[in-house]
Amino acid sequence: MLSRKQLLPEDYLLTRLAENVQHQPKFKSTPRKARFVGKSGTCNVAHTNIREQGRFLQDVFTTVVDLKWLHTLVVFTMSFLCSWLLFAMIWWLIAFAHGDLHQKGDDFVPCVTDIHSFSSAFLFSIEVQVTIGFGARMVTEECASAILVLIIQNIAGLLINAIMLGCIFMKTAQAHRRAETLIFSKHAVISLRNDKLCFMIRLGDLRKSMIISAAVRMQVVRRTTTPEGEVLPLDQIDITLDNPIDTSGIFLVSPLIISHVINKDSPLYDLSASDLLNQDVEVIVVLEGVVETTGITTQARTSYVSEEILWGQRFVPTVNEEDGMYAVDYSKFGITAKVPTPYCSAKRLDESGGIAQFKLQEGATLRPAVRRRQNLKQRSSTLLSASIG
């Protein structure tokens, strides 16, 4: 873990490296419900009772790519060993049928020279398939079957090489590897922004190579019941983002704060600060884009449950201008600060007169404190002038 090696601060997480079962995380949410998406982006869904297992064999390439590295290397090794052994048996049968194993006369022309046992047939099979060609063993014009087997083994070897090397390449160049350096804030916040109650998270990219056409999507996952009485345990509701440039396109050069305005069309419209502590709400954030260096589409995911949403706070700035350049301080990536925020829901805030009424009440509560401070300053200045006089 980069954060444990003090290369990255603990205030934000890497989308794939944040969670480790062997180490206890510093932040623990109350185990009220299972997460749909983990903090590291893994989907917490188990597929059980799949009867048609043969469907996975119909797409062997994807199945091998999805395997673990140990299983992939075993399949890679066994595919070559089995093909070498299979064609070694065929070469040995050809030599046995033609009598190459026993006849050694000067006028005798074998199908394959220097094949005297199964071991020599196995070595010849390896030489044919990997095109080593030591020169001692070779196919002659005596047997047409030997020429046919030579052609078949060459084609089979090319197919095995293409499939296996393609699987190894895809596993090393998988898109989620690039997502390791796409980071999300550990907490989400709800506070006022442009006189509107907003749900906000922060994301960033640690690499200098950009994510082209980056897009962010948010979904709220919660248990709902339809008017007909149908219970939806994982109802996924899309929420819109506040981006004046485009619907979801972002320019991810420096850390950005992604905002969702909680309005009447938002699934968080009826949610207050107290409801946030009592209800099971999970907000999923998905970042998608094209890797600039490879052209492969990548995706990074994370989620925020109720305990990870901070009400009445906002993120502190991370970008400063230094020596004609913009510098990003990632030590402040996940730091938040408290700000005046109504604790009621956005629906009740609209019904009570909006944010203007809240500011008016907030100002009324602050005026006595301001007066007391002014009186204290006046008294201290009077005492100071009297003592000097």
N, C-alpha and C positions, 0 to 999 in steps of 0.2 A: 504494500500500500504506500502510495506516494506521500499521503498525509502522515503516516507513521514514521517515515524517514525524514520528516520536517522539510520536505520539498514543497508541499502545498499546505495551506492552512486548513483547520478543521471546520471552518465556517461554511464550506460548501462541499459537495460530494461529487465524485466522478460517477457517471451513469452506470458503469459496469463494475467499478472497483469499490463502491461505497460500502457494500455489505459483505461480511465474511462470517460464516457460521462459526468458525473456530474462535473468533474474537467477539467479545461483548461490545456492542455499540454504546456510545455515550448517551445517545438519545433513544429512549424507549417509549413507545406509545402504549397506551392502555390497551390490553388485548381484548377489546370488545367485539371485534369482528375480524374476519380474514380480509386481507388486502387483495384487491383485484390485480393491481400492478405494484410490484415492489419498488423500493426506492432506487434500486439499481436498474430498473426497467424490465425485470423478468416478470412474466405473467404467472400469477399464482392460480393456475387452472390445471387440474389433473384430468386426463382423458381416460375413462374407464369403460369396460364392457364393449370394446370395439371388436365386433365379430368378423368383419371383413379385413383381416390382416393382410390378405394378398394384394390389397390396393397399394401397399407400400412397395411391394416388389415390382409393380408396374412402372414405377419411377425410381429405378435403381440409382441413378446418378444423384438425385436429391437425397435419397435415403443414405447413401454413403457420405455425402457432404455433411449431413446433419449428425452423423455419428461422432462420438468422442474421438480424440486423437489416437488413443491407444487402439480402439476398435478399427479406426481407419487404417492404421499401420498394419494391423493384423490382416485385414482384407487385402491391402496392397501387397503384402508379402505372400500370402496364400494364393492370390490370383496368379502370380508368376510361377510359384512352385508347382501348383497343380497343372498349369499349362505345360511346363517343362516335363513333368512326370508323365502326363498324358501322351505327348508326342514322343517321349523316350520309349514308352511302351509300343507305340506304333512303329517306330524305327526298328526296335528289337524284333517285332513280329515280321516285318518285311525282311530283315536279315535272316531270321530263322526260317522263313518260308522259302527263301531263295538259296539257302544253304551257305550263307556267308560265314556262319559261326564255326564251321568245321572244315570246309574245303579251302586248301591253301596252295593249290597248284599254280604254276607260272602262267598257264593259259586260262585260268579261271578269272572272270571279271565280276566282282561283286556289285551289288546295288549301291552300297556305301562302303568306301574303303576304310580299313582299320576299325571295324566294329567287331569285337570278339566277345562282348558280354553286355549285360544290361548297364553297367557303369559307363562303358564307352558309348552306348546309345544315349545315355543321359547327358554325357558331355557334348555329344554331337547335337542334341536337341537345344542345349543352351547356346552353342555356337551359332546355330541357324537363327534362333529367335532374337538374340541380341547382336547378331552380325559381328561376332568376334573373328572367326575364321583363322584358327591357328595354322591351317595348311595341311595337317596330316589326314584329316577326314574330309571326304567330299563325295557328292553324289555323281554317279557315272550315268552313261546312256543306256545301261543294261536293263533298267526297270522303269517302265512308264509310271508305275504306282509311286515310286520314290520321288519322281519329279512332281507328281500331283500333290503328294504330302508336303513337299518343300514349299510349293506355292501356297497351300492352305495355312501352313504354320507361319509363313511370313505375314500373310494378311491378318491372321489371328493375333500375332504379336503386335502389329501396328494398332489394332483395335484396343488391345489391353493397355498399351502404352498411352494412347490418346485418352482413354477413360480414366485411368489411374492418375496420370499426370494432371488431367483437368480437375479431378477431385482434390488433389493436393493443392493446386493453385487456387481453387475457389475457397478452400479452407483457410489458406494463409491470407487471402485478399478479401475476406468477408467484410461486408459493410459495417457490421457492428464493431469492428476493430477501430474504425475511425471515430465511432461514437464514444470511445473511452475518454477523449479529450473534450467532449461537449459536456458542460457542467450545468447543474441546476442548483438553486439555493435550497438549503435544507428545509426552510420554512417558507410558507406563503403568508401574505399579509392582506388585511382588509382595512382600508382607511380612505380618507377623502382625497380625491384628485380632480382638479378642475371643477370643484363644487359638486362632485358626484361620488357616491360610495362605490369603490372599486375593489376587485379581487386582483392581486398582483403577485407575480413571481419574477425571479431574475434568472437569466441564463446567459451563458458565455461560451467562448471557444478559446482553448488554450493554444491552438496552433496558429501559425501565420497564414498557412494555406486556407483559403476561405471555403465555406459551404455555399455553393451557388444555388439560387432559387430556394433559399431556406423558407420554410413555412411552419407555422406553429398551430396546433389544434388543441382544444381543451374539451374535455367531457366530464360530466358529473355522473358518477355511478352510485346509485342508491336503490334501496328497496321501495317499490311503489306498488300501489293497488289501483287497478283500473275501475271505472264506474261499474263495470259488469262484475266486479269481485275477483278478477284475475290478479294473482300476485306475481309481480315481476321481481325476482330476487336481485337481478343485475340489470337494472334499467339504465341504458347509456343515453345521456342527453347532451347534445352538442351545445356549446355556449360560444357566443360571438366574441371577438377580440376587438379592442379599441385601437385600430391602426388607420390613420387617415390616408396613408399612401395607397394601400391595397387591402384586400380582405385579410390576408395572412402573410404576405411576403415581407421579409425583414432583411436588413443588411447587417449581418452578424460580424462586425469588425471588432467591436468592443462589447462588454457586457450590456445587455438590454433588459429593461423592465417591461414585461408583457402584462398588459392590463386588460381586465374585463369589467366593463361598466355593469353594475348590478341594477338593472332597470326592470320594468314590468315583464319583459320577455325573458328574463334570466331565471334559471331554476333556483338561484340563491335569493330571489326577491323577498321571500317570506322568512328568511333566516336572520335571526338576531344573534347577539353575542352569547346570550344564555342558551339559545337553541343550538348553537354550535358545540356547546359542551355536552349536550344531552342527545343529539342526533348523530347517526352514523353517516357521515358524508365523506366521499372520496372524490377528489378532483384529479383527473388524469391529464398529463401534459405530454404531447407528442411533438417532437421536432424532426422534420424531414428535410432533406436537401441532397444535392449532388456534390460529391467530393471533387474538388477542383483538380487534383492531381491524377485521379484514376477514372473519373467519370462515372463512378458507381453510386447509386442512390443509397444513402444511409439514413438510419432512423434511431433516435434516442428517446427514451421514455422515462418517466418518473410519475409519482403520484403523491398527493397530499391528503392525509386523513384529517379528521377534526382536530386532533391534538397537535397537528403540525401547522395549523392556520392561526396566526397571531392577529387578534383584533385590535385595532387602534394603533398600529405601528406601520412604519414605512422604511424602505431601504435607504441607507446613507449613500452619498455619491462615492464612486470609485475612480472616476476619471479626472485627472488634473493636467494642466498645461505646464510643461517643464521644458525650458530651452527650445522653444519653438516646436515641441512635439507633445502629443497627448500620451500621458502615462497612465496605465491602469494598475491600481493597487488592489491585488486580489486578496489581501488580508482583510479588506472591508467588504468582500463579496456577499457574505451572508449576514452582516451586521445590520440590525434594525434599530430604530429610535421611536419612542412613543410620541404620538401626535394627538391633538384633540379630535375625537371621533365619536359620533353618536353611537350608543350601544343598542339602539333599536334597529329593527329591520329596515331595509330600503322601502318597503311598502308602507310601514307606519311612518317613516320619515316623510314620504310624499303626502300622506294623508294629513300630517300635522303641520303642513305649510312649507316643507322643503328645507333645504340647507340654510336658506336665509333666516328662517325662524330659529334654527339651531345656533347660528352665529350670533343672533340677537340675544338669545338666552345665555350663551357662553360669555358674551360681552358684559351682560348684566351681572353675572356672577364674578367677573373679573374686576369690575369697577371699584367695589369696596376695597379689595386688596390693593388696587392701584392707589386709592386715596390714602390708605394707611401708610403705604411706602412713601408717598409724597409728604404726609404729615411728619413722619419720622425724619425725613431729610431736612424739612424746615426746622424742626426742633433741634436737631444736631447742629445745623448751621447757626441757629440763634445762640445756643450754648457756647459754641466755639467763638463767636464774635464777642460774646459777653466776657468770656475768660481772657480773650486777648485785650479787650478794653480795660 
